[in-house]
């Protein structure tokens, strides 16, 4: 079952339970996936769909930090609830140690020796981890190891 079909099914379930937050969040995800699919002009691959979900999760994480710094705890809780719903559709995230190991392997494979090679390493790690590692963590670890 592809992700859009799964979302449609889950939207129906959320509507039956009258769970407005879940229904709204799932509709947002489905809309984002459909828009990206139209933009590309073909059915989304799983990697492309995961990319869209990760962008949506990142938007919510950014909103949480902004609302938190503004002291708006009501909005922080709302965003966290929506983020938790989105995370259910993302693959389980790798531990920091596993990401560090993947970065080490990529550095060795690419033959990276300086910060100038960061892009190659990050690209390879993202390809190999397939949405299971946070991009900012990959970048941070790569920069540490190449500095």
Buried (B, 14 or more C-beta within 10 A) or exposed (E): EEBBEEBBEBBEEBBEEEBEEBBBBBBBBBEBBBEBBEEEEEEBEEEBBBBBBBEBBBBBBEBBEEBBEEEBEEBBEBBBEBBEBBBEBBBEBBEEEEBBEBBBBBBEEBEBEEEEBBEBBBEBBBEEBEBBBBBEBBBBBBBEBBE
